[in-house]
Structure formats: C-alpha cells, structure tokens
Amino acid sequence: MNLLALPLEDTLLALCAIASPTGEEGPLCDRVEADLVARLGRGCVARDGHSLVVTPPAPEGLPRVGLAGHFDVVRTVHEAPPRVEGERLYGPGAADMKSGLAVMLHLLDDLLRGRTPRYAPTFIFYEREEGPYDENRLGDLLDAFLALRALDLAVCLEPSSNVLQLGCMGSLHARVHFHGRTSHSARPWQGENAIHKAAGFLARLGALGVRDVVHEGLVYREVMSATLAEGGRGRNVIPDRFTLNVNARFAPGRTPDDAAAELTALVDGEAEVEVFDRSPSAMPHRGHPLVQGLLDAGVGTVEPKQAWTDVARFASVGVAAVNLGPGTQSQAHQRNEWTDRAALAEGMALFRRWLFAEA
C-alpha cells in the first residue's frame, strides 16, 4: 500500500523496515519516490541522486516553508524487526529520523486530501546526513534547486521530542600531531617521548571548562574536548608520534576559523594542527514570525540546540531554520532504537496546526 495512505504508525514501521544506512539510501528513496509520484505526479517530484525535492501545488502568495528530513540512519543493533511494544515503536531510525519522515508524508497526504495550507510547503528528503559534513547531500540540493534558497523558513524534523530547538552549535574536528624521537624504553633519555610532549596541552585543554554564550535569551555552551588518541610503536619503544583528535563546539555567531584559531593558540606551537572537518553554527531566529507561528501552534518548550544540525546549512545560504521533530531525542543512534508513540501523534497534530489554516 502507498506509504501516504497508511496509518501514521504503519507508515513509520514501513519506513523502518527498509534499510537505509548512510550511503545505502537508494531502496528507501525508490519506494518514497514511487509512492509520491503515484499520488502527486512526476511534475511535483524531482530526484537528485537518492534525494527528493517535492513541491505540491499551493495557492499563490503564501509564505514559503521547507520541511527537511534525511533518509539515512546510523548502523545500530536491532534484535527484532520493526514493531510496536507498549508505548514504544521500535526500528532502525525510528527516532532519528524516520518518525520525522512519516510526519512529512502524512502532511503531504493531508494536502492531497484538500486541506488548506497557510504556507506553501516544499518537502526535502535527502541522503548522507549522518556522515561527514562534506558528504551531506543537502548542500548539493541547495545548489541544484535555487528555489530552496528563497524559503522563508525551513524546519529540520530531527528528533527533538517535540521541543523547538533554535540555532545550533558549530563543530570543528582537528588532529593535533605531537612529534618526538624513538628509543628503547630502558633508555628514554636517548629519545623524545611524543606522548609526554602532549601533557602541557592536555592540561590546558582540561582547564578550559565550559564557556556560556547567550543569544536571544538562549544559553549555548562552548566546549573543546580530546576525543581520540593514537600513537606509539611498541610497549618497549619510546614513541615518536602521538595524535589527538580534538573536537570544538562553538556557539552561534562564531565561525570554524574562530575555533581553529583558538585551538592553535592553545597548542602554542607545541604540535602540528590539522583541521579536517568544519561545520558552521547557526543563529536562533527566535523572533522570526514563522517561528512564532510554531509557538502559536502549541510548541510547549524552546531550547538552544547544543549539537550541530542542518539548520546551519540552511543558514549558510540565508534561510532561517529551526529544529523540531517528533522522534525521541535520547534514542538517536541507540541499540534497539525506539520512539514514543504518544510523542509521534503529538508531533503530527502540532505540525497540522502549524501548516493548515483550518487546524
């Protein structure tokens, strides 16, 4: 049966039953595309790779909104097929973020059944969100479909447990390489221990703590952490190399270059800094009139987004964007991932109140 015609929970179960780990979104995109074309016609459904941009008919002159959700999921362990147990719906990506995709499909069904929108919606289904920043296909869609850059607001339906999360932190990853000279560990004075050379930097890094930055009444917490370590040649060899992966999370209003400069200053010439992954931050847009519309629709809680999301990618092309989705946030990327059934229904009702004039 067409995904748009199923009950909401059955749509989510069907989506979870189609495997779509990052890089393998093709089968899920094929199914969603076929069902959308069957209901909307080819003219409303554009495909680029394993991503879709869907523009249903809407009255002229309405504010333009985008609803965005990614097809891919993180590979996790599931000990049973997608299912409902009690108040939970289990399945790969049930929270992150096939619950958001199910809501998007049902909003499209509402439009096709004649409900009157107060905004002109575009639905964006895309691939590779869970991978590196440069492989995320949303950026390609924003380049290929220039009408997306004219949206008045975009909503990323990432799992937020129906909490409106504004802005997002930027993220920078860098490898910090310490260099030394090998020797036998019985005679360490003949070498130079690269691991020991990291001690001063690690002490300074550990002393940084948390820096709070306030935007529009929301508190974003800047942090910098060592997350991986690699080095050494053998248990009886003084190491000549030691590398730390350092992840900086920086607040709206700051750039990856700002974070890289801060890290370089902290290293203080003691090591080589190799920045390899930069994700920008995004401002919250709390006063945006269409964001106020979400609050008027019944969003009960507003928070800063402490992590990174694709609101920053929209912001990079001048589109205000927010995070709001029905998925259970704490279950993202978890073993036996589930989402709360009541929250799924609540999220569906909230988006209907926001999108439709008669809701």
Beta strands, then each sheet from edge to edge (+ up, - down):
strand 1: 45-48
strand 2: 51-54
strand 3: 64-70
strand 4: 83-85
strand 5: 88-90
strand 6: 120-126
strand 7: 153-156
strand 8: 164-166
strand 9: 170-179
strand 10: 183-184
strand 11: 211-215
strand 12: 218-231
strand 13: 237-238
strand 14: 241-250
strand 15: 272-279
strand 16: 302-304
strand 17: 321-323
strand 18: 338-340
sheet 1: 1+ 2- 6+ 3+ 7+ 17+ 8- 16-
sheet 2: 4+ 5- 18+
sheet 3: 11+ 12- 14+ 9- 15+
sheet 4: 10+ 13-
end
